[in-house]
Amino acid sequence: MNTVIKPIRTTILHIRSKDAKLIGNLNSNFSVDLVSSIDSNENEEIHAQLISAEIPYSCYNISSAVNNNTIIYDTNQTFTFPSQNYDVKELLRIINENATFPFEVAHNKYTNKLTFTNNTPDSHTINWTSSLANKLLGYGLADDETIASSGTTSSPGMLDLATIHSIFIKSDLAAGNVISTRAGNSTTLQKISIDINSYGIVYLNQQDYRTISILQKPSISHITFSLTDQNNNLLDFNQINYEFSIQFLVYPKNRPNNERRAIMNNERPRQQMIVQPQPKPEVESNEVAEIVETADDTHPVENKTHIEKVAEKTILDHIIDNL
């Protein structure tokens, strides 16, 4: 017979980006302070789960924010795509109408590949290894190329205008059961798939698997969030606001091993099952304050973002406290 495990307490936090204290110039990176903290004692643990999101798809597919907007040629010359949305026709127009760029570009719609033709009397080098638009244009693994007058080069890969595949909502809540291929322990609360065209609304829908994060923090009063693409670039929503909601559930820590192992792996346990009842929210209004936490330099977390530093510091402190 299955054992029903119920949360001891439940709190729902509704977040509006327009209320947030920005960290930098983009509204995809911000912090919030809770008026009332979400607490657990030594025999409890806090779980967090994104339960809703409404995010305008207002990001450009080619821009400096996505880091895919430059072609370097002749070592120190730069062609820059203006930040905007592009289809194939617009991309070709922007390149071919530029009087200083020494190449004309054509697109093969059957292979979805580009061909660069040098129409000048001199040879020119395209420095793909230092360009940001190399993957976008199908030259992701290409070496630098020198093209003689009237010579051509064709992209080994396809043109990729679907540059933002998904939205990653990250935080410094320090989950202990979420990992990634990018950096091991992950700060990701939820990955949201993008299944609409530009200027629509991205929703957390039924096709998005809900991640349950088991937090290492016993008390939550300050949270830093960032919204990135799949390459960890902060998203530029062009000052358009968005909303999402997080449910925090406090569970007893001492549970059967197979049930807790299943939660850690985001699986349903064989003999026990967690049933989350209709939440009884303890909704608190939020005041926003500037972030004050900094990573401890004694922890080995160099070359990390601030959120990654704080998350790894919290996990290390938790491990040390339990030794």
N, C-alpha and C positions, 0 to 999 in steps of 0.2 A: 504494500500500500504506500502511495506517495505521501511524503511529508510536505505540508504547505508552509513555506517560509515567508513570513510577511515582514515588510519594513517596520521598524519601530517608529520612525518619523519620516515625513516627506515634506520637502520644500520645493516650490517651483519658482525659478528666477526668469523673469521676462526682461529681455535686453533690447534696447533701441540704440542704434549707433549714434543717433542725433543727441542722445543724452551723455555720451561717453567723453572721457578725457583722452584726447588723441595723444599718441606717442609718435611724433613726426608729423608729416604733412598729409598722410593718407588716412582715411577713416576706416581702413582695414586693420589698423593696429591701435588698440586702446586699452584702458584699464577702468575698472569699476570698484568702488568700495561699497560693501553691504552695511546697511544701518544695523542689522542684527546678524551676527555671525552664525554659520552653520557648524555645529559642534558635534563631536563624538567622544566617548570616553575610551579607556584602554581596552574594553571588551566589545567595542563596536567599530565599524568601518563605514565609510561614506562611498556610495556609488553615484556616478553622474552619467546622465544620458540626455542627448539632444532629443527633444520631442517635437519641435517645429522650427521651420525657418522659411523666411520670405526674403529672397535676395535678388534685386534687379540685376539682370545680366547686362550691365552697362560698361563692362571692360572692353577695350579694343583688342583685336586679335594680333595686331602689330603695334608695338609701342616700346618706349624706353622702360616702362614698368615691367613688361614681360621679357625684357632683355633680348629682343630679336629684331632690332631695327637698323642695323648698320652693316654695310659691306666695306671692308678695307681693301684698297687696291694701290698698287705701286708703293707699298710699304707705309706711307704716311698720308694717303688720300682717303677720305671717307665719304661714302654715299649714305645718307640717312633717310629712312622712310619717315614721313610725318606720322605722328601717332593718330591712328584712326582705324576704322574697320575696312577690310579689303576683301574683294573677290578677285578672281583671276584677271578680269578686264582692268580693274582699277590698279592692281599691282603692276601690270604691263604698262599702263598709261603713265604712272608715276615714274617708272624707270626710264622709259623710252622718250619721255618729254624733257628729261634732264640733259641740258646741253653739255655739261662737263663730264658726265659719266661716259667712258670710252666704249661701252658695249651696248648693243641692241639685244633685247631679250625676246624670245618667242616661246610659246607654250604649245605642247602637243597634248590635245585633250584626250587622246586614246591611251597615252602612257602617263599622263599627268606629270610630265617632266619638262624642265626648262632647258633652252639652249642659248648660250651667250655667244654673240658674234662680235669680233673686234673690227669695227668699221673705220678705224684710224690707220694712218700710214706707219705707225710705230707699234712695237710690241708692248703689251701691258700685262702686269701680274695681278691676279686676284688673290689676296691673302685670306684664304678661307679659315686658316687656323686662328686668326685674330679677329675675324668677323663675328658679329652676333647673329646675323641672319642666315648663317650657313645651314642650320638644321631646317629652318623655315623653307629655304629654297632647294632643299634636297641634297645639300653638300655637307651633311653632318660629319662624316668621317674623312672628307677629302683633304688632301694636302694643298699647299699653295700651288697655283698654276700660272705659268707664263704663256700667253696666247699671242701668236704672231699676227701681223696685219692680215685681215681677212680670215683669220683662223677662228675656230669655234671650240666651245666646251659644253658638254651636256651633263646635266646633273645625274649622278649615280642613283639617287633616291628621288622620291616623289615630293612635289610641292605640298606643304602642310599648312593650310590656312586654319585648321581647327586646332589652334595653338593652346587653348585652355580646355583641358579635358574634364576637370572636376575642381570643386572648391573644398579645401581642407580647413576646417575650423579648429584652431589650436589654442592651447591655454597653458598656464603655468601651474595647473592643478596637480601635476605629478602623478599620473596614472601608473600603476605597477604592472598592468596586464596588457598594455598596448605596445607593440614594437613595429618597426618599419625597416625596409631594406636600405633606407637612406642613412639612418643614424642609430640603429639599435632601438633603445627605449624611445618611444614616440610621445610627442606632446599633442597628438591629434585626438580631438574629442569625437569628430565625425567627418567622414568623407561624403560629399554630396555630389551626385552625378549631374552633369549639365545635359539636359535633353530638350533644350529649346534654342531658338535662334536669338540673335542679338536683340536687345531692348525688351525682351520678355521678362518674366519673373521665374527665378529658379526656386522650386519648392523642395523641401524634404518630403519625398513621396514614398509610396509603398515599395518601390524597387530599391530604395536605399537601405542597406542592412544597418540596423541600429547598433551602434557600438556602446557597450556598457563598460565604463571605466571605473576600476576600483582604485580609489585615491589613497595616497600615502599620507595625506595631511589629516591630522585629527580635528583641525579647525579651519574654516574658510571664511575670511572676512574681506580679502582683497584678491581680485582675479585680473590677470592680463590676458587679452585675447588677440589673436592675429588670424586673418583670413588670407590664405595663399593659394596659388595654383599648384599643380603636381610637381613643379620644379622648385618649390619653396620661395617663389617670388610673391611679395605682397601684392594683392590685387588693387588696381586703381579703379574705383567705382565712379570716378569723375564727379565726386561730391554727391552722389545719389545715396540716400540712406536705406537701411535695411533692418530687419528684426529677426531674432531667434530666441528660443526658450529652452532652458535646461532644467531637468528634474533631478534633484538630489534626494537620495534615499539612504537612510541610516539603517544598517542591518547588524544583527549580532555577529560577532566575529567567530565565536566557537560553534561551528557547524560541522556535520559529517564531512570527511575529507573529500569524498567523491563529489559531493554537492558543491563545495567551495572550488574544487579543481575545475568543475564545469563552468562556473562563473568566470574564473580566471581565463578560460579559453573561449569564452563567449559561446558555450554549448549548453544544451539541455542535459542535466544530470540523468543517470539511468534510474536511480531509485528515489531521488528527491526532485522536486520541482519548485522553483520560486514563482509565486503568484503575486503579481503586483496589482493591488486593488486600485479602484478609482482613487486618484490622489486627493489627499486633503491638504491643499496647499497652505503653507504659512508664508504668503506672499508679502514681501517687504518692499517698500519703495527704495530706490537706489540713489545714493549720492555719489558723485564722481570725484575722485581725487587723483592727484598726480602720483605715478608709481614711485615708491621709495625703496623697494627691495633692490639689492644688487647681489651679484654672484660672489661667493666667497672665493678669493684667489687661491686658497689652499686646496680647492677641489680641482681635479684634472679635467676641466671642461673648456679648454681653449678652443678657439675657432667655432664657437657655438653662438646662436642667437640668444638674446636675453631670456626669452621664454625657455629655451633648452637649458640654459645655465641654471635658472631657478628650479626647474623641474628636476634636473639631475642632482642638484644640491639637496633638495628636499628628500629625494630617495636615498642618497648617501647618508644623510643625517638619520633617517628612519632606520636604516640598516645598522648604523653604529650604535644607536640607542638601544637596539634589541640584541646586541652581542652579549 
